[in-house]
């Protein structure tokens, strides 16, 4: 059952997307919590191949993708097949 209020897309659709330039989160605590959640999701993906729900903002609006995170830096989240999401565009990360 799909309980998302945002359109769910396949990770391959991210490749052609354009993203806003500035961070969509303004609160420093929320930014730190996002980074912590990304680090945890990366461990989940690498150790258990566990998927997460990533809600992010593109120039097309808010989207959701269900995927495994392979790597996280301060700037980018790396998904399988060389697909990246800018960290500053991510609203939330949740286990599935």
C-alpha contacts under 8 A as a table, 3 or more apart, distances in Angstrom:
res1	aa1	res2	aa2	distance
4	X	7	X	7.32
4	X	8	X	7.57
4	X	64	X	7.92
6	X	62	X	6.35
6	X	63	X	5.53
6	X	64	X	6.11
7	X	62	X	7.48
7	X	63	X	5.27
7	X	64	X	6.03
8	X	63	X	6.03
8	X	64	X	4.61
8	X	65	X	5.56
8	X	66	X	7.74
9	X	13	X	6.60
9	X	63	X	6.88
9	X	64	X	6.17
9	X	65	X	5.38
9	X	66	X	7.95
10	X	13	X	5.60
10	X	14	X	7.51
10	X	65	X	6.17
10	X	66	X	7.49
11	X	14	X	5.52
11	X	15	X	7.73
11	X	65	X	6.17
11	X	66	X	7.52
11	X	67	X	6.95
11	X	79	X	7.89
11	X	83	X	7.46
12	X	15	X	5.90
12	X	83	X	7.28
13	X	16	X	6.36
13	X	17	X	7.26
14	X	17	X	5.26
14	X	83	X	7.08
14	X	84	X	7.65
14	X	85	X	7.54
15	X	83	X	5.98
15	X	84	X	7.32
17	X	58	X	6.65
17	X	59	X	7.44
17	X	60	X	7.89
18	X	58	X	5.88
18	X	59	X	5.67
18	X	60	X	7.90
19	X	57	X	6.92
19	X	58	X	4.51
19	X	59	X	5.38
19	X	86	X	7.70
19	X	89	X	6.94
20	X	23	X	7.85
20	X	57	X	7.56
20	X	58	X	6.43
20	X	59	X	6.28
20	X	89	X	7.02
22	X	88	X	6.78
22	X	89	X	7.94
23	X	26	X	6.93
23	X	88	X	4.40
23	X	89	X	6.18
24	X	57	X	7.80
24	X	88	X	6.18
24	X	89	X	5.80
24	X	90	X	7.43
24	X	91	X	7.27
25	X	28	X	7.89
25	X	30	X	6.74
25	X	31	X	6.28
25	X	88	X	7.40
25	X	91	X	7.21
26	X	30	X	7.58
26	X	31	X	7.46
27	X	30	X	5.24
27	X	31	X	6.35
28	X	31	X	5.02
28	X	32	X	6.22
29	X	32	X	5.13
29	X	33	X	6.15
30	X	33	X	4.99
30	X	34	X	6.08
31	X	34	X	5.09
31	X	35	X	6.38
32	X	35	X	5.16
32	X	36	X	6.25
33	X	36	X	5.04
33	X	37	X	6.12
34	X	37	X	5.09
34	X	38	X	6.12
34	X	90	X	7.85
34	X	91	X	7.73
34	X	92	X	6.73
34	X	93	X	7.33
35	X	38	X	5.02
35	X	39	X	6.18
35	X	74	X	7.96
36	X	39	X	5.13
36	X	40	X	6.28
37	X	40	X	5.10
37	X	41	X	6.06
37	X	93	X	6.29
37	X	94	X	7.79
38	X	41	X	4.98
38	X	42	X	6.07
38	X	72	X	6.85
38	X	93	X	6.80
39	X	42	X	5.12
39	X	43	X	6.43
39	X	72	X	6.70
40	X	43	X	5.17
40	X	44	X	6.21
41	X	44	X	4.90
41	X	45	X	6.10
41	X	51	X	7.94
41	X	52	X	6.80
41	X	68	X	7.94
41	X	69	X	6.42
41	X	93	X	7.63
41	X	94	X	7.99
41	X	95	X	7.47
42	X	45	X	5.06
42	X	46	X	6.12
42	X	68	X	7.74
42	X	69	X	5.10
42	X	70	X	5.81
42	X	71	X	5.90
42	X	72	X	6.68
43	X	46	X	5.21
43	X	47	X	5.79
43	X	48	X	7.88
44	X	47	X	5.48
44	X	48	X	5.45
44	X	49	X	6.40
44	X	50	X	5.36
44	X	51	X	7.63
45	X	48	X	5.61
45	X	49	X	4.22
45	X	50	X	4.73
45	X	51	X	6.40
45	X	68	X	5.22
45	X	69	X	5.40
45	X	70	X	6.12
46	X	49	X	5.63
46	X	50	X	7.80
46	X	69	X	7.60
46	X	70	X	6.22
47	X	50	X	7.93
49	X	68	X	6.53
50	X	68	X	6.11
50	X	95	X	7.95
50	X	96	X	7.96
51	X	66	X	6.38
51	X	67	X	4.95
51	X	68	X	4.47
51	X	69	X	7.37
51	X	95	X	6.62
51	X	96	X	6.10
52	X	66	X	5.61
52	X	67	X	5.63
52	X	68	X	6.22
52	X	69	X	7.67
52	X	93	X	6.55
52	X	94	X	5.44
52	X	95	X	4.46
52	X	96	X	5.18
53	X	64	X	6.61
53	X	65	X	5.74
53	X	66	X	4.62
53	X	67	X	6.72
53	X	92	X	7.90
53	X	93	X	5.62
53	X	94	X	5.14
53	X	95	X	6.24
53	X	96	X	6.31
54	X	64	X	5.54
54	X	65	X	5.37
54	X	66	X	6.46
54	X	67	X	7.75
54	X	90	X	7.06
54	X	91	X	7.63
54	X	92	X	5.85
54	X	93	X	4.66
54	X	94	X	6.71
55	X	62	X	6.94
55	X	63	X	5.74
55	X	64	X	4.42
55	X	65	X	6.68
55	X	90	X	6.03
55	X	91	X	5.44
55	X	92	X	5.21
55	X	93	X	6.53
56	X	62	X	5.66
56	X	63	X	5.55
56	X	64	X	6.38
56	X	89	X	5.44
56	X	90	X	4.17
56	X	91	X	5.19
56	X	92	X	7.07
57	X	60	X	7.71
57	X	61	X	5.63
57	X	62	X	4.44
57	X	63	X	6.27
57	X	89	X	5.25
57	X	90	X	6.41
57	X	91	X	7.20
58	X	61	X	5.22
58	X	62	X	6.22
58	X	63	X	7.31
58	X	89	X	7.15
67	X	79	X	7.33
68	X	79	X	6.34
68	X	80	X	7.19
69	X	72	X	7.60
69	X	77	X	6.98
69	X	78	X	6.15
69	X	79	X	5.04
69	X	80	X	7.37
70	X	77	X	7.73
70	X	78	X	5.56
70	X	79	X	5.37
70	X	80	X	6.60
71	X	77	X	5.97
71	X	78	X	4.96
71	X	79	X	7.14
72	X	75	X	7.83
72	X	76	X	6.03
72	X	77	X	4.62
72	X	78	X	6.16
73	X	76	X	5.33
73	X	77	X	6.46
74	X	87	X	7.04
75	X	86	X	5.82
75	X	87	X	5.28
75	X	88	X	7.13
76	X	84	X	6.20
76	X	85	X	5.70
76	X	86	X	4.53
76	X	87	X	5.13
77	X	84	X	5.44
77	X	85	X	5.18
77	X	86	X	6.25
77	X	87	X	6.18
78	X	82	X	6.70
78	X	83	X	5.94
78	X	84	X	4.70
78	X	85	X	6.81
79	X	82	X	6.23
79	X	83	X	5.14
79	X	84	X	5.98
80	X	83	X	6.24
85	X	89	X	7.40
85	X	90	X	7.84
86	X	89	X	5.63
86	X	90	X	7.25
87	X	90	X	5.54
90	X	93	X	7.74
